Amino acid sequence: MSEEVQTPVDAPVEADTATQPVEATTPASILSDDGKFSQDWVSSLPDDLGKHSIFQKYDNPVDLIKGSINAQSQVGKRAEEFWQSEADDDIQLKRQIMGIPDSVDDYSLEVPEGIIEDEADEQVFGKLKQHMFDNGLSNEQAQAVVDYQIERYKEASERVETQESYRIEEAEKALRDEWKGDKYEYNVSKVADTLDYLGLSDFKDDPSYGNNPEFIKAIFDKITPLISDDEIIRGTMSESYATVNDQLVEVEQKMNDWTGNVNDPYYLGLTTQRGELLKKIS
């Protein structure tokens, strides 16, 4: 039996996968020989740059730089003229840019409760808002000013309260050192009754008097002995309407005739007496 001769199969020829060298490209020169921008370089730029009209106006770097400086100068000059302008339209536009309200009533400011308690406080706050508006403050800037003022007010109030507490403690200590034991409570109550009888009850709550040991001792030593308990009782419980009304007329006449300072203690005493008399009549 004859053996068949196996013919070897040629191995497949592998393709040459070696990377072919890529021809290097030379970047376009920015400037041509005459010192102007090269058209090849301009064309190589993205469309939004290469086709910009600036290359039609400036065909070389020097002119481009000069034009940029001039444009910047013109922009600054126009901005300065705008911010210094007194024209109504410019003023209105400036206020819009800066966030300044159209009127003082357009401020939207937050004020904690208890800060504005009466008409006098309203007037002070109104003057503050007008001042901020006249000086061109935005709502945000005005709120910062209000917050600052409120903080200063709170600090001042806390200092006053601290000082007042200290004065009360010192006044009580001074009186207790002189009026020992139960004598202190008794004497203080007699002074309070005397002030009520004289129509000066508000003085008990006035720090200038109520926390002043010398004032309290003066009332107790000089005035209280002149008024008996019976007189105090009659004065506070048994006055007729006619008597009280006569007293009211007399007090009001004194107030009308007064030409001095309304903060004078004498005038304040008349005011207090009038209030007490009106309470009795009612």
C-alpha positions in Angstrom: 0.0 0.0 0.0 1.5 3.2 -1.1 1.7 6.1 1.4 0.3 9.4 0.3 2.7 12.3 0.6 1.2 15.1 2.6 1.9 18.5 1.0 2.5 21.1 3.6 0.0 24.0 3.7 1.7 27.3 3.5 1.1 29.4 6.6 -1.1 32.5 6.0 0.9 35.6 5.4 0.3 38.1 8.1 -0.4 41.6 7.1 2.2 44.2 8.0 0.6 46.0 10.9 3.6 48.2 11.6 2.4 51.8 12.1 3.1 53.9 9.1 4.8 57.1 9.9 2.5 60.1 9.9 3.7 63.1 8.1 4.2 65.9 10.6 2.4 69.2 9.9 4.0 72.5 10.6 1.7 75.0 12.4 0.8 78.0 10.4 2.9 81.0 11.2 1.0 83.7 13.0 2.6 86.5 11.1 3.5 86.9 7.5 6.7 88.3 6.2 5.3 91.8 6.2 4.4 91.7 9.9 0.6 91.2 9.4 -1.5 88.3 10.6 -1.0 85.3 8.3 -4.2 84.3 6.4 -3.2 80.6 6.9 -3.1 81.2 10.7 -6.4 83.1 10.7 -8.0 80.4 8.7 -6.8 77.7 11.1 -8.7 79.3 14.0 -12.2 78.2 14.9 -14.9 79.9 13.0 -16.1 82.1 15.8 -12.6 83.5 16.0 -11.1 83.3 12.5 -14.2 84.8 10.9 -14.5 87.6 13.4 -14.6 91.1 12.0 -11.8 92.2 14.3 -9.3 90.7 11.8 -10.7 93.0 9.1 -10.2 96.0 11.3 -6.8 95.1 12.7 -4.5 93.1 10.5 -1.4 93.2 12.8 -0.7 92.8 16.5 0.3 96.4 17.2 -3.0 97.8 15.8 -4.9 95.1 17.6 -3.3 96.1 21.0 -3.9 99.8 20.4 -7.5 99.2 19.5 -8.0 97.0 22.7 -6.5 99.7 24.9 -8.7 102.4 23.3 -11.8 100.3 23.6 -11.1 99.7 27.3 -10.5 103.4 27.8 -13.8 104.3 26.1 -15.7 101.7 28.2 -14.3 103.2 31.4 -15.0 106.7 30.3 -18.6 105.9 29.5 -19.1 104.0 32.8 -17.7 107.0 34.7 -20.0 109.4 32.8 -23.0 107.1 33.5 -22.4 106.8 37.3 -21.9 110.6 37.5 -24.9 111.4 35.4 -27.8 113.3 37.0 -30.2 112.5 34.3 -33.5 111.1 35.6 -33.3 108.0 33.3 -29.7 107.3 34.4 -30.5 107.8 38.1 -33.4 105.4 37.8 -31.2 102.8 36.0 -28.5 103.2 38.7 -31.0 102.6 41.5 -32.2 99.5 39.7 -28.6 98.2 39.3 -27.9 98.8 43.0 -31.2 97.4 44.2 -32.3 100.7 45.8 -36.1 100.9 46.2 -38.1 103.5 44.3 -39.3 105.2 47.5 -38.6 105.1 51.2 -41.8 103.2 51.8 -40.7 100.4 49.6 -38.0 99.2 52.1 -38.9 95.8 53.5 -37.1 95.7 56.8 -37.4 93.3 59.7 -37.6 94.7 63.2 -38.0 92.5 66.3 -41.1 93.0 68.5 -40.6 95.4 71.3 -38.2 97.7 69.5 -40.8 100.1 68.1 -43.3 100.6 71.0 -44.9 104.1 70.4 -45.2 107.0 68.0 -41.9 108.5 69.1 -40.1 105.2 68.1 -42.0 105.2 64.8 -40.7 108.7 64.1 -37.1 107.8 64.9 -37.3 104.7 62.7 -38.9 106.8 59.9 -36.1 109.3 60.0 -33.5 106.4 59.8 -35.2 104.9 56.7 -35.3 108.4 55.1 -31.6 108.9 55.8 -30.8 105.5 54.3 -32.9 106.2 51.2 -31.4 109.6 50.7 -27.9 108.0 50.8 -28.8 105.4 48.2 -28.8 102.2 50.4 -30.2 99.1 49.0 -32.7 97.0 51.0 -30.0 94.6 52.0 -27.7 97.4 53.1 -30.5 99.1 55.0 -31.3 95.9 56.8 -27.7 95.6 57.8 -27.8 99.1 59.3 -31.1 98.3 61.2 -29.6 95.1 62.6 -26.5 97.0 63.8 -28.6 99.7 65.5 -30.8 97.0 67.1 -27.8 95.2 68.4 -26.4 98.5 69.9 -29.8 99.2 71.5 -29.9 95.8 73.1 -26.4 96.2 74.5 -27.3 99.6 75.9 -30.5 98.2 77.4 -28.6 95.4 79.0 -26.1 97.8 80.5 -28.9 100.0 81.9 -30.6 96.9 83.4 -27.4 95.8 85.0 -26.7 99.2 86.4 -30.2 99.5 87.6 -30.1 96.2 89.4 -26.8 97.2 91.0 -28.3 100.5 92.2 -31.3 98.8 93.6 -29.1 96.4 95.5 -26.9 99.2 96.8 -29.9 101.3 97.8 -31.5 98.4 99.7 -28.2 97.5 101.4 -27.7 101.1 102.5 -31.2 101.4 104.0 -31.0 97.9 105.7 -27.7 99.0 107.2 -29.4 101.9 108.8 -32.9 100.4 109.4 -32.1 97.1 111.0 -34.4 94.1 110.9 -38.2 94.6 110.6 -37.6 98.4 110.8 -36.6 98.4 107.2 -39.9 96.8 105.9 -41.9 99.1 108.2 -40.2 102.4 107.2 -40.2 101.6 103.5 -44.0 100.8 103.6 -44.6 104.2 105.4 -42.7 106.0 102.7 -44.8 104.2 100.1 -48.0 105.2 101.8 -46.8 108.8 102.1 -46.1 109.0 98.4 -49.5 107.5 97.5 -51.1 110.1 99.8 -49.3 112.9 98.1 -50.2 111.6 94.6 -46.6 110.8 93.9 -46.9 107.0 93.5 -45.0 107.0 90.2 -41.9 108.1 92.1 -41.8 104.7 93.7 -41.0 103.2 90.3 -38.7 106.0 89.1 -35.1 104.9 89.4 -34.0 108.5 90.1 -36.1 108.5 93.3 -37.3 105.0 94.2 -33.7 103.7 94.3 -32.2 106.7 96.0 -31.6 106.1 99.7 -31.3 109.8 100.4 -34.7 110.5 98.8 -36.4 107.7 100.7 -34.9 108.8 104.0 -35.9 112.4 103.4 -39.5 111.4 102.8 -39.5 109.3 105.9 -37.8 111.8 108.1 -39.3 115.1 106.9 -42.7 114.4 105.4 -44.1 111.1 106.9 -44.1 112.5 110.4 -46.4 115.4 109.2 -49.1 113.0 108.0 -51.0 110.9 110.4 -52.3 107.5 109.6 -55.9 108.8 109.8 -55.1 111.5 107.2 -53.7 108.9 104.9 -56.8 106.7 105.3 -59.1 109.6 104.8 -57.1 110.8 101.8 -57.1 107.5 100.0 -60.6 106.1 100.9 -63.0 108.8 102.0 -62.6 111.9 99.7 -65.8 113.1 98.2 -66.3 113.7 94.5 -66.5 117.4 94.9 -63.3 117.6 96.9 -61.4 115.5 94.4 -62.8 117.5 91.5 -61.7 120.8 93.2 -58.3 119.4 93.6 -58.2 118.3 89.9 -59.2 121.8 88.8 -56.5 123.3 90.9 -53.8 120.9 89.7 -54.8 121.4 86.0 -54.7 125.2 86.5 -51.1 124.9 87.9 -50.2 122.8 84.9 -51.7 125.3 82.5 -49.8 128.2 84.2 -46.5 126.3 84.2 -43.9 127.9 81.9 -40.9 125.9 82.8 -39.4 122.6 81.7 -42.1 119.9 81.5 -39.5 117.4 82.8 -39.0 119.4 86.0 -39.8 117.3 89.0 -42.5 119.8 90.2 -44.3 119.6 86.9 -44.0 115.8 86.8 -45.5 115.7 90.3 -48.5 117.8 89.1 -48.9 115.3 86.2 -48.9 112.4 88.6 -51.4 114.1 91.0 -53.7 114.7 88.0 -53.6 111.1 87.0 -54.4 109.9 90.6 -57.3 112.4 90.9 -58.7 111.2 87.5 -58.6 107.7 88.8 -60.5 108.6 92.0 -63.2 110.5 90.0 -63.7 107.5 87.7 
